[in-house]
Amino acid sequence: MDTEAQQHLERDRSSEPPENISAGEEDRSRSSLLSGVVAWLPGGRITLTLLLCLAFLWAFGVFVMQPFQIPSGSMETTLRVGDRVLVNKVAYRFGAEPRRGDVVVFDGSGYFGNADYIKRVVGVGGDRVLCCDSKGRIEVNGQSVDESSLLHAGDAPSEVPFDIKVPDGSLFLLGDHRSDSRDSRDYLGAPGGGFVPVDQVIGKAQWIGWPAGHWHSLSRDDVYARVPALGGAHG
């Protein structure tokens, strides 16, 4: 009986699926390859760990969150020259779109110039934006907007009068330092009319990361909260 049991056990082992054996060999091969890489690198595992961390940070910057340095005073005093902002590159994916009051970074190629720009969204697709109303304020969809908490001290909402309708899928963008900002107003008569397609937006500027003393969130300002959208909803 014992002999028969031993024979059955041996047959069972010999009939083990070849793919299981192959998987084991594959694991050993990967382990051997990793060991070879570690042995080849100066510094071994420490160097490999640092390289993996750098690769992760690179991928994070390219696809998720990227720092941008502010090159001009066009967004003062919200953003100052030399500030580094963290731009959320997934904020407008998965169906979300820029909203009035958002500060966005966008590719201006063919619209503003061959560079990346940072401005505030004042009008979205379908909006009628004009300046100025009887009190010198910007008006969006018939609602006057008090931008005094955003604008650079002493600036008017606009020295240039305009009355525009934002095309669907586009944005009307202005700097907070209106007297020192080249923005949608400067291109009203140019091809494209100063409007920037939503798909040119790189991401939403959400935090000032540097300098440390100027660190704060760039959350959507509520000054645009009462502006009615098409159909009477507020955005």
SEDREN-665784 format. One record per residue (C-alpha): residue number from 0; residue in one letter; x, y, z. Coordinates in pm, 1 decimal. Example, Ala and Ser with C-alpha at 12.3 -4.5 7.8 and 13.67 -1.06 7.14 Angstrom:
# SEDREN-665784
NODE,0,a,1230.0,-450.0,780.0
NODE,1,s,1367.0,-106.0,714.0
END
This chain:
# SEDREN-665784
NODE,0,m,0.0,0.0,0.0
NODE,1,d,277.0,240.2,95.7
NODE,2,t,460.2,158.1,-224.3
NODE,3,e,152.7,231.7,-433.9
NODE,4,a,95.8,561.3,-251.6
NODE,5,q,457.7,662.7,-310.7
NODE,6,q,425.4,578.6,-680.6
NODE,7,h,108.2,788.5,-711.1
NODE,8,l,281.4,1080.1,-537.6
NODE,9,e,575.4,1063.4,-773.3
NODE,10,r,342.2,1051.6,-1073.4
NODE,11,d,154.2,1355.1,-934.2
NODE,12,r,474.3,1551.3,-900.4
NODE,13,s,589.4,1457.8,-1246.9
NODE,14,s,255.8,1572.1,-1389.2
NODE,15,e,289.8,1925.6,-1243.3
NODE,16,p,190.9,2174.0,-1517.4
NODE,17,p,494.5,2300.7,-1705.5
NODE,18,e,364.4,2658.6,-1679.2
NODE,19,n,417.0,2649.7,-1299.8
NODE,20,i,774.5,2547.4,-1348.2
NODE,21,s,812.0,2816.7,-1613.1
NODE,22,a,671.0,3082.9,-1378.4
NODE,23,g,922.7,2987.6,-1111.4
NODE,24,e,1206.7,3008.9,-1359.6
NODE,25,e,1076.2,3346.5,-1477.2
NODE,26,d,1072.7,3480.7,-1119.3
NODE,27,r,1429.1,3361.7,-1069.6
NODE,28,s,1529.2,3524.0,-1397.4
NODE,29,r,1378.3,3859.7,-1295.2
NODE,30,s,1547.1,3838.0,-956.0
NODE,31,s,1876.2,3760.4,-1124.6
NODE,32,l,1832.3,4053.9,-1362.9
NODE,33,l,1756.7,4292.8,-1073.6
NODE,34,s,2059.3,4165.5,-884.3
NODE,35,g,2269.3,4222.8,-1194.5
NODE,36,v,2144.9,4581.6,-1229.0
NODE,37,v,2211.0,4650.5,-860.1
NODE,38,a,2562.1,4506.3,-892.3
NODE,39,w,2630.6,4711.0,-1205.8
NODE,40,l,2519.4,5046.1,-1060.1
NODE,41,p,2770.5,5245.8,-855.2
NODE,42,g,2621.4,5262.5,-508.7
NODE,43,g,2404.0,4955.0,-563.8
NODE,44,r,2057.8,4959.6,-410.6
NODE,45,i,2085.4,5320.0,-289.7
NODE,46,t,2150.8,5444.5,-642.8
NODE,47,l,1867.0,5231.2,-782.2
NODE,48,t,1627.9,5369.0,-520.6
NODE,49,l,1728.1,5726.8,-605.3
NODE,50,l,1680.5,5662.2,-977.6
NODE,51,l,1334.6,5516.4,-918.7
NODE,52,c,1240.4,5817.3,-704.7
NODE,53,l,1359.1,6055.0,-976.9
NODE,54,a,1161.4,5863.1,-1238.1
NODE,55,f,851.1,5886.6,-1019.6
NODE,56,l,897.5,6262.3,-967.8
NODE,57,w,946.5,6313.3,-1342.0
NODE,58,a,628.1,6121.4,-1424.9
NODE,59,f,439.4,6307.4,-1151.1
NODE,60,g,550.2,6642.6,-1295.4
NODE,61,v,467.6,6549.1,-1653.4
NODE,62,f,126.0,6395.8,-1591.4
NODE,63,v,-7.3,6519.8,-1255.2
NODE,64,m,141.4,6828.9,-1090.3
NODE,65,q,396.5,7060.3,-1247.7
NODE,66,p,567.7,7372.0,-1107.8
NODE,67,f,569.7,7691.3,-1315.6
NODE,68,q,766.5,8007.7,-1243.2
NODE,69,i,589.5,8342.4,-1285.7
NODE,70,p,790.1,8548.2,-1538.5
NODE,71,s,599.9,8879.8,-1533.3
NODE,72,g,377.7,9102.8,-1322.7
NODE,73,s,62.4,9047.2,-1527.3
NODE,74,m,-108.3,8860.4,-1242.4
NODE,75,e,-0.6,9086.3,-953.5
NODE,76,t,-76.1,9105.5,-675.6
NODE,77,t,-216.0,8752.0,-677.6
NODE,78,l,107.5,8621.4,-828.4
NODE,79,r,439.4,8801.1,-812.4
NODE,80,v,743.0,8777.7,-1038.7
NODE,81,g,947.6,8474.2,-933.2
NODE,82,d,662.8,8294.5,-756.6
NODE,83,r,647.8,7923.2,-830.8
NODE,84,v,298.8,7786.2,-867.3
NODE,85,l,193.5,7423.3,-863.0
NODE,86,v,-30.3,7345.1,-1157.5
NODE,87,n,-277.2,7057.8,-1136.2
NODE,88,k,-265.8,6891.8,-1478.6
NODE,89,v,-554.0,6653.0,-1410.7
NODE,90,a,-798.0,6917.5,-1279.7
NODE,91,y,-980.9,6941.0,-1612.4
NODE,92,r,-970.4,6579.5,-1716.6
NODE,93,f,-1251.0,6330.7,-1674.3
NODE,94,g,-1519.7,6578.9,-1781.7
NODE,95,a,-1434.4,6882.0,-1566.5
NODE,96,e,-1375.6,7218.3,-1737.7
NODE,97,p,-1234.5,7555.9,-1630.4
NODE,98,r,-1474.1,7780.3,-1439.7
NODE,99,r,-1491.9,8156.9,-1402.8
NODE,100,g,-1237.5,8271.2,-1148.2
NODE,101,d,-994.9,7981.4,-1203.4
NODE,102,v,-631.1,8072.1,-1261.9
NODE,103,v,-504.6,7857.3,-1548.7
NODE,104,v,-182.5,7790.0,-1735.4
NODE,105,f,-227.0,7744.2,-2109.0
NODE,106,d,-31.0,7706.5,-2429.7
NODE,107,g,-69.4,8034.1,-2615.9
NODE,108,s,76.6,7907.4,-2943.9
NODE,109,g,-126.2,8053.0,-3229.6
NODE,110,y,-342.7,8259.1,-2993.0
NODE,111,f,-130.5,8477.2,-2761.1
NODE,112,g,221.4,8378.8,-2869.2
NODE,113,n,455.1,8080.8,-2868.6
NODE,114,a,479.2,8038.3,-2493.0
NODE,115,d,285.6,7922.8,-2187.6
NODE,116,y,77.4,8187.8,-2010.5
NODE,117,i,-106.0,8219.6,-1681.6
NODE,118,k,-431.4,8418.5,-1659.8
NODE,119,r,-766.9,8419.9,-1485.2
NODE,120,v,-1080.3,8281.7,-1651.1
NODE,121,v,-1337.3,8560.1,-1679.0
NODE,122,g,-1568.1,8408.4,-1940.9
NODE,123,v,-1641.9,8051.2,-2050.6
NODE,124,g,-1817.5,7919.0,-2360.3
NODE,125,g,-2153.1,8088.7,-2418.8
NODE,126,d,-2085.1,8385.8,-2187.5
NODE,127,r,-2137.3,8747.0,-2289.0
NODE,128,v,-1864.3,8959.7,-2131.5
NODE,129,l,-1857.5,9338.3,-2154.3
NODE,130,c,-1678.2,9631.7,-2001.0
NODE,131,c,-1774.1,9844.4,-1860.3
NODE,132,d,-2108.8,9888.9,-1683.2
NODE,133,s,-2230.6,10221.5,-1542.0
NODE,134,k,-1999.1,10178.4,-1240.8
NODE,135,g,-1694.0,10080.7,-1444.1
NODE,136,r,-1715.7,9709.8,-1367.7
NODE,137,i,-1695.6,9404.7,-1591.0
NODE,138,e,-2031.3,9245.4,-1660.2
NODE,139,v,-2081.1,8875.1,-1737.1
NODE,140,n,-2419.4,8753.3,-1862.3
NODE,141,g,-2584.3,9068.6,-1731.6
NODE,142,q,-2430.8,9036.6,-1382.5
NODE,143,s,-2184.0,9305.4,-1271.9
NODE,144,v,-1872.9,9161.6,-1108.1
NODE,145,d,-1685.6,9335.2,-826.5
NODE,146,e,-1323.2,9238.6,-889.1
NODE,147,s,-1175.0,9479.5,-635.0
NODE,148,s,-1035.7,9191.9,-425.1
NODE,149,l,-845.7,9057.5,-726.5
NODE,150,l,-718.3,9357.1,-920.8
NODE,151,h,-382.7,9522.8,-872.1
NODE,152,a,-416.5,9838.3,-663.9
NODE,153,g,-517.0,10134.7,-878.8
NODE,154,d,-615.6,9927.1,-1183.2
NODE,155,a,-949.4,9965.3,-1357.3
NODE,156,p,-1122.4,9645.4,-1477.0
NODE,157,s,-1028.9,9753.5,-1830.0
NODE,158,e,-920.6,10072.0,-2002.8
NODE,159,v,-1030.9,9912.6,-2330.5
NODE,160,p,-1408.9,9881.1,-2380.5
NODE,161,f,-1537.3,9551.9,-2520.3
NODE,162,d,-1855.8,9353.3,-2561.1
NODE,163,i,-1795.6,8993.7,-2668.5
NODE,164,k,-1958.3,8651.7,-2682.2
NODE,165,v,-1730.3,8363.2,-2587.7
NODE,166,p,-1750.9,8076.0,-2839.4
NODE,167,d,-1836.3,7730.5,-2711.1
NODE,168,g,-1528.4,7538.5,-2602.5
NODE,169,s,-1326.4,7857.6,-2550.3
NODE,170,l,-1219.7,8090.6,-2269.1
NODE,171,f,-1189.0,8467.6,-2224.4
NODE,172,l,-879.5,8527.0,-2009.0
NODE,173,l,-755.6,8837.7,-1827.4
NODE,174,g,-462.4,8916.2,-1599.2
NODE,175,d,-525.8,9057.5,-1252.7
NODE,176,h,-282.6,9343.3,-1321.5
NODE,177,r,-500.5,9480.3,-1599.7
NODE,178,s,-276.2,9777.6,-1682.0
NODE,179,d,25.3,9546.7,-1726.2
NODE,180,s,-127.2,9239.0,-1886.5
NODE,181,r,-142.4,9125.2,-2245.8
NODE,182,d,-451.6,8907.6,-2250.2
NODE,183,s,-771.1,8838.5,-2443.6
NODE,184,r,-843.1,9211.7,-2478.9
NODE,185,d,-527.3,9264.0,-2686.1
NODE,186,y,-630.1,9009.0,-2948.5
NODE,187,l,-996.6,9093.5,-2999.2
NODE,188,g,-932.4,9195.0,-3359.5
NODE,189,a,-686.0,8916.3,-3435.2
NODE,190,p,-762.2,8570.2,-3576.1
NODE,191,g,-925.3,8374.8,-3297.0
NODE,192,g,-1060.2,8693.9,-3141.2
NODE,193,g,-850.0,8659.8,-2825.3
NODE,194,f,-1031.9,8342.6,-2719.5
NODE,195,v,-831.7,8037.7,-2612.2
NODE,196,p,-969.3,7685.8,-2673.1
NODE,197,v,-1017.6,7480.9,-2358.9
NODE,198,d,-795.4,7206.1,-2501.4
NODE,199,q,-500.9,7451.2,-2491.1
NODE,200,v,-522.3,7462.0,-2111.3
NODE,201,i,-232.6,7280.2,-1944.8
NODE,202,g,-381.8,7285.0,-1597.2
NODE,203,k,-520.7,7476.1,-1302.7
NODE,204,a,-284.5,7679.5,-1084.6
NODE,205,q,-379.5,7569.7,-734.2
NODE,206,w,-98.3,7662.5,-496.8
NODE,207,i,190.7,7903.7,-465.4
NODE,208,g,469.4,7672.7,-357.8
NODE,209,w,754.7,7923.5,-335.6
NODE,210,p,864.3,8148.7,-172.0
NODE,211,a,755.9,7995.5,155.8
NODE,212,g,631.6,8327.3,292.1
NODE,213,h,390.4,8365.8,1.2
NODE,214,w,254.9,8012.9,11.7
NODE,215,h,-123.3,7988.3,-19.2
NODE,216,s,-399.1,7820.1,-215.6
NODE,217,l,-528.3,7973.9,-538.6
NODE,218,s,-881.8,7848.0,-494.0
NODE,219,r,-1156.6,7975.3,-724.2
NODE,220,d,-1257.2,8322.7,-610.4
NODE,221,d,-1620.8,8367.7,-516.8
NODE,222,v,-1648.2,8706.8,-688.5
NODE,223,y,-1782.8,8524.0,-995.8
NODE,224,a,-2016.2,8295.6,-800.8
NODE,225,r,-2329.5,8502.7,-875.3
NODE,226,v,-2274.9,8512.3,-1250.8
NODE,227,p,-2563.2,8326.7,-1422.1
NODE,228,a,-2477.7,8069.1,-1686.1
NODE,229,l,-2689.5,7991.6,-1988.5
NODE,230,g,-3030.2,7869.6,-1872.2
NODE,231,g,-3016.1,8073.7,-1551.8
NODE,232,a,-2789.7,7847.6,-1342.3
NODE,233,h,-2508.8,8012.8,-1146.9
NODE,234,g,-2147.4,7919.6,-1205.9
END
